[in-house]
């Protein structure tokens, strides 16, 4: 029996690979629109695909790229069914990535890596050289990297941002850090953590001062109902809404019970709150809060600022002061006129029921108001003094004015040192501003400034032009090949048909002949030795030929002949080709047209196999070169 002609074999091979290409494209399109439950080793999620998400098995949580501005994205975890997609964890909280070209990948070395548009690594899980096989999002909102045996190699629960979820513990070395402002996710100045004395605390750690404010700093550990004897430093919220900690601190949700989605969040205003989700509306309700009076949170209104609670917290400036930045109330207030150290150029203005907590440069008891006034007047660093005439004559000189608040229950009076020429007659002692939650939300350019310049646009234009050119060349190459095969040989059609009948043992029928013999494709012609049905459906002649080709290729593969691949390669190459690469290409082609779709490889798997084959051939080539040099 004669071998098939080179032209027919090449034509069949081209047809096979065109079929593989379109089938793979369909598979990629389907997979890209399907929600993923895990990210396998060697795979990635793209910022440009809205459907590139990981979802927990119960769909309660989703993980992917969360947009905060037109060009700023965070790889995050959020509640799927909340109205505003409430974020519970972020990988790149203080370094957002661009909305084009950014990607989160589980590399083949086991490291999970977030890259920006310029290829720079923004975040990684530090699990290189591990056996991480997949990334999965659990029903409790925990993103985990697992080895082949299901063991956790890394988990997001170990690296909280501003939120704890039920079953997520807070332990030694872990902190919740608030957002910097309402609607802004970057790190702020408030933290919730176990201190060195084994007690859970909240602290304001701003650019100018640091100040503990919870539990009440005026009381001792035991006075606050805590214990510092247990050094395990462990606290956790359970599914019922009950929080317990090793320092004997605990609380219950007001809606205590199972079946409610909850989160414990340290908000941008420094208050720790427990939220419960109303799944019918997607809205959150507060079921517990650490601070009943918001103004007792330190640092809310910045230096010289005063928090007024009536009943919502507002930032204010005292007479003689003005806001540093009306768009950012946390920056506090400043004097309208600079203060002199000359005692003759200053005066004191009384503010009833006002206190600035901390920063006492001097403390005296059982002294008169005038003596307290002279104490501050003679100290250039003294900015104010508080006098409490409740029988003890307590005097507190202040070197700085932070954590100011007004309380009708406060027994003392604050006396501000102001320039003598400041007019206070007819003026309100405190000028209230807008609520604390108001802040500037101007859209910002995130990341490196060079990242978004036109050089990158030009780079992408060149890239797309290059890809388009390659595509045009490929189309021309395929078209030329077909023209060469069926036009340039000049073989009479009758001779070609006869030759095909001899080598293939099949006769090629015309469409008219097939239509007539099958009575317009309604009758079965019979069954051939290949075991394939000879029923022909309109337009499926090429598919029958493809199935016969695949069957023949499988027989060659199963035969175990070392030179079987030569029957599928153009004879004009005279054996001058990479045998291993040719074998892999045919094997991939056959697997891509398996009747069982579950056995077909994905486009990613096919590409990875081909790349591995190229690298293997490259390594073998270099190895042989070294041996010949030796």
Buried (B, 14 or more C-beta within 10 A) or exposed (E): EEEBBBBBBBBBBBBBBEBBEEBBEEBEEEEEEEEBBBBBBEBBBBBEEEEBBBBBEEEBBBBBBBBBBEBBBBBBBBBBBBEEBBBBBBBBBEBBBBBBBBBBBBBEEBBBBBBBBBEBEBBBBEBEEBBBBBBBBBEBBBBBBBBEEEEBBBBBBBBBBBBBBBBBBBBEEBBBBBBBBBEBBBBBBBBBBBEEEBBBBBBBBBEEBEBBBBBEEEEEBEEBEBBBEEEEBBBBBEBBBBBBBBBBBEBEBEBEEEEBBBBBBBBBBBBBBBBBBBBEEBEBEEBBBBBEEBBBBBBBBBBBBBBBBEEEBBBBBBBBBEBBEEEBBBBBBBBEEEBEEEEEEBBBBEBEBBBBBBBBBBEBEEBEBEEBBBBBBEBBEBBBBBBBBEEEBBBBBBBBBBBBBBBEEBEBBBBBBBBEEBEBEEEEBBBEBEEBBBBEEEEBEBBBEEBBEEEBEEEEEEEEEEEEEEEEEEEEEEEEBEEEBEEEEEEEEEEBEEBBEEEBEEEEBEEEEBBEEBEEBEEEEEEEEEEEEEBBEEEEBEEBBBBBBBBBBEEBBEEEEEEBBBBBBEBEEEEEEBBBBBBBBBBBBBBBBEEEEEEBBBBBBBEBBBEEBBEEBEEEEEEEEEEEEE
